[in-house]
C-alpha cells in the first residue's frame, strides 16, 4: 500500500482571501515503511506574507522571490501523489489551499480527493485520544517521536515527523509481534542446551471453562480498544 504524508506552509489562513501556498512537503510510505522518495518545493506567492505566518514558518518574501510558481510544479506534484492515500494532519486546511491553487490554474485535476484517498490524522487522533490535545507536538510527546529539530514549522520536516507519528499511532498489535519476532531471533542465536534423556515428561495443564471465558473476555477488550481489531479473533474466523 502506497501512502504519501503531506504538509504545506502558507502566507495566511484563508485561500479565499488571496492567501497562497509557499511550501509543499511530501514523504512516501510503502507497506508501513518510510522510503527515500519525497516531493518538496518552495513557491513564490507573489504577495505579502502575514507576520503571524512568518513567526510560524520563518519564510519571507525575499527568500521566495526566485522560487517557482505553483503551475510550474503542479504536474510533478500530481504525478507524485496520484493513486496514493494522502495522510494529512487537519486535512481540510491543506486540501482547501491545494484545491484552490488547482482551480486557479484550470487544472484538469480539480480536487485532490478525486485522485487520492485522504486520511486525516487529526480526526484519527481524536478518535483514539478523545478529550486530549492532539496537535502534532502533543502527539510527538505522547508517542515519543523526536521533534527537537522543529524550532520552526516546515512542510517537509512536519511531513517527516507526521509520518513517524502516524506509524506509531496506528501500529496497534504490530508492535507486539515486532517485539516477539525480535525475541525469537535473539533466542535462535543462543545455544540450545541438550535435554537429559532421563528427564520426566512435563505435565500438561489445560485451561478450564472459567479460564477460557476470561481469555475470551480479554480478546474482546483488545478488539474494542484497538482500531485494527483483535488479530487472534480474526485468525480464528479465517480458520
C-alpha positions as CSV (number, residue, x, y, z in Angstrom):
1,X,0.0,0.0,0.0
2,X,1.4,3.4,-1.0
3,X,0.8,6.4,1.2
4,X,2.0,10.0,1.0
5,X,2.3,12.1,4.1
6,X,1.7,15.7,3.1
7,X,2.1,19.1,4.7
8,X,2.0,22.7,3.4
9,X,3.0,26.2,4.6
10,X,1.1,29.2,3.6
11,X,1.0,33.0,3.6
12,X,-2.0,33.1,5.9
13,X,-5.1,31.1,7.0
14,X,-7.7,31.5,4.2
15,X,-7.2,30.9,0.5
16,X,-10.5,32.7,-0.2
17,X,-8.8,35.9,1.0
18,X,-6.0,35.5,-1.5
19,X,-3.5,33.6,0.6
20,X,-1.2,31.2,-1.2
21,X,0.9,28.1,-0.6
22,X,4.6,28.8,-0.2
23,X,5.9,25.3,0.6
24,X,4.8,21.7,-0.1
25,X,6.4,18.7,1.6
26,X,5.6,15.0,0.9
27,X,7.2,11.8,2.1
28,X,6.3,8.3,0.9
29,X,5.3,5.3,3.0
30,X,5.2,1.8,1.3
31,X,3.9,-1.1,3.3
32,X,4.2,0.8,6.6
33,X,7.8,1.7,6.0
34,X,9.3,5.2,5.2
35,X,11.1,5.3,1.8
36,X,13.6,7.8,0.5
37,X,11.1,9.1,-2.1
38,X,9.8,12.6,-1.4
39,X,8.5,15.7,-3.1
40,X,9.5,19.2,-1.8
41,X,9.3,22.7,-3.2
42,X,9.1,26.3,-2.1
43,X,6.8,28.6,-4.1
44,X,6.7,32.3,-4.9
45,X,3.2,33.5,-3.8
46,X,3.6,36.9,-5.4
47,X,2.1,38.6,-2.4
48,X,2.9,39.6,1.2
49,X,3.1,37.1,4.0
50,X,1.2,37.7,7.2
51,X,3.5,38.4,10.1
52,X,1.8,35.8,12.2
53,X,2.6,33.2,9.5
54,X,6.3,34.2,9.3
55,X,6.5,33.7,13.0
56,X,5.4,30.1,12.5
57,X,7.5,29.0,9.5
58,X,10.1,31.8,9.1
59,X,9.6,32.0,5.3
60,X,9.9,35.5,3.8
61,X,9.0,37.2,0.5
62,X,12.7,37.8,-0.2
63,X,13.6,34.1,0.3
64,X,10.7,33.0,-2.0
65,X,11.3,35.7,-4.7
66,X,13.2,33.4,-7.1
67,X,11.2,30.2,-6.4
68,X,8.8,28.7,-9.0
69,X,5.1,29.3,-9.1
70,X,2.6,26.6,-8.4
71,X,1.6,26.0,-12.0
72,X,5.3,25.2,-12.7
73,X,5.5,22.3,-10.2
74,X,1.8,21.3,-10.5
75,X,2.2,18.3,-12.8
76,X,5.3,16.9,-10.9
77,X,3.3,17.2,-7.7
78,X,0.2,15.5,-9.1
79,X,2.3,12.7,-10.6
80,X,3.9,12.1,-7.2
81,X,0.6,11.7,-5.2
82,X,-1.7,10.2,-7.8
83,X,-3.2,6.9,-6.6
84,X,-1.8,7.2,-3.1
85,X,-3.6,7.6,0.3
86,X,-2.8,11.1,1.5
87,X,-2.0,11.4,5.2
88,X,-2.6,14.9,6.4
89,X,-2.9,16.5,9.9
90,X,-6.0,18.7,9.7
91,X,-6.6,17.8,6.1
92,X,-9.3,20.4,5.3
93,X,-6.8,23.2,5.7
94,X,-4.1,21.8,3.3
95,X,-6.7,20.4,0.8
96,X,-8.5,23.7,0.8
97,X,-5.3,25.6,-0.2
98,X,-4.2,22.9,-2.7
99,X,-7.6,22.6,-4.4
100,X,-7.8,26.4,-4.6
101,X,-4.4,26.5,-6.3
102,X,-5.6,23.9,-8.8
103,X,-8.7,25.9,-9.6
104,X,-6.5,29.0,-10.3
105,X,-4.5,27.1,-12.9
106,X,-7.6,25.5,-14.5
107,X,-6.1,22.1,-13.9
108,X,-8.0,19.0,-15.2
109,X,-7.5,17.7,-11.6
110,X,-9.9,20.0,-9.8
111,X,-9.7,18.3,-6.4
112,X,-7.0,16.1,-4.9
113,X,-9.5,13.8,-3.3
114,X,-10.6,12.9,-6.8
115,X,-7.2,11.2,-7.5
116,X,-6.3,10.2,-3.9
117,X,-8.0,8.9,-0.8
118,X,-7.4,11.0,2.3
119,X,-6.7,10.1,5.9
120,X,-6.9,13.0,8.4
121,X,-4.6,12.1,11.4
122,X,-6.2,14.9,13.5
123,X,-9.6,13.1,13.3
124,X,-7.9,9.8,13.9
125,X,-6.1,11.1,16.9
126,X,-9.4,12.5,18.3
127,X,-11.0,9.1,18.0
128,X,-8.1,7.3,19.7
129,X,-7.5,10.0,22.4
130,X,-10.8,11.8,22.9
131,X,-10.7,14.9,25.1
132,X,-6.9,15.2,24.8
133,X,-4.6,17.6,23.0
134,X,-3.9,16.2,19.5
135,X,-1.6,18.7,17.9
136,X,1.4,17.3,16.1
137,X,3.6,18.4,19.0
138,X,1.3,16.8,21.6
139,X,1.3,13.5,19.5
140,X,5.1,13.6,19.3
141,X,5.3,13.7,23.1
142,X,2.6,11.0,23.5
143,X,4.3,8.6,21.1
144,X,7.9,9.6,22.0
145,X,8.7,10.9,18.4
146,X,11.7,13.1,18.4
147,X,10.8,16.6,17.2
148,X,13.6,18.6,18.9
149,X,14.8,19.8,15.5
150,X,11.4,21.5,14.9
151,X,12.2,25.1,16.1
152,X,10.0,26.4,13.2
153,X,7.4,24.7,11.1
154,X,8.5,23.4,7.8
155,X,6.4,21.4,5.3
156,X,8.9,18.7,4.6
157,X,10.1,18.4,8.2
158,X,6.5,18.3,9.5
159,X,5.6,15.6,6.9
160,X,8.6,13.5,8.1
161,X,7.5,13.9,11.8
162,X,3.9,13.2,10.9
163,X,4.9,10.0,9.1
164,X,6.6,8.8,12.3
165,X,3.7,9.8,14.4
166,X,1.2,8.1,12.1
167,X,3.1,4.8,12.1
168,X,3.4,4.9,15.9
169,X,-0.3,5.8,16.3
170,X,-1.5,3.0,14.0
171,X,1.0,0.3,15.0
172,X,-1.7,-1.4,17.1
173,X,-0.7,-5.0,17.8
174,X,2.1,-5.0,15.1
175,X,4.5,-3.6,17.8
176,X,3.7,-6.6,20.0
177,X,4.5,-9.0,17.2
178,X,7.6,-7.0,16.3
179,X,8.9,-7.4,19.8
180,X,8.1,-11.1,19.8
181,X,9.9,-11.5,16.5
182,X,13.0,-9.8,18.0
183,X,12.8,-12.1,21.0
184,X,12.6,-15.2,18.8
185,X,15.6,-14.0,16.7
186,X,17.6,-13.4,19.9
187,X,16.6,-16.8,21.2
188,X,17.6,-18.5,18.0
189,X,21.1,-17.1,18.3
190,X,21.6,-18.7,21.7
191,X,23.0,-22.2,22.1
192,X,20.2,-24.7,22.7
193,X,21.1,-26.9,25.7
194,X,20.8,-30.7,25.4
195,X,18.0,-32.2,27.4
196,X,18.6,-35.0,29.9
197,X,17.1,-38.1,28.3
198,X,16.0,-39.3,31.8
199,X,14.1,-36.1,32.4
200,X,10.4,-36.9,33.3
201,X,7.6,-35.9,31.0
202,X,6.3,-32.4,31.9
203,X,2.6,-32.4,32.9
204,X,0.1,-30.6,30.6
205,X,-2.4,-28.3,32.3
206,X,-5.4,-27.4,30.2
207,X,-7.5,-24.3,30.7
208,X,-10.8,-24.9,32.4
209,X,-14.1,-23.2,31.4
210,X,-13.5,-20.2,33.7
211,X,-10.1,-19.5,32.3
212,X,-11.3,-19.9,28.7
213,X,-14.1,-17.4,29.4
214,X,-11.6,-14.9,30.9
215,X,-9.4,-15.4,27.9
216,X,-12.3,-14.6,25.5
217,X,-13.2,-11.6,27.5
218,X,-9.7,-10.3,27.3
219,X,-9.7,-10.7,23.5
220,X,-13.0,-8.8,23.3
221,X,-11.4,-6.0,25.2
222,X,-8.5,-5.8,22.9
223,X,-10.8,-5.8,19.9
224,X,-12.8,-2.9,21.4
225,X,-9.7,-0.8,22.3
226,X,-7.7,-1.3,19.0
227,X,-8.6,0.4,15.8
228,X,-7.4,-2.7,13.9
229,X,-9.4,-5.2,15.9
230,X,-8.0,-8.3,17.6
231,X,-5.7,-10.3,15.4
232,X,-6.3,-13.6,17.3
233,X,-10.1,-13.4,16.7
234,X,-9.5,-12.6,13.0
235,X,-7.3,-15.6,12.6
236,X,-9.9,-17.8,14.3
237,X,-12.5,-16.6,11.8
238,X,-10.2,-17.2,8.8
239,X,-9.6,-20.8,10.1
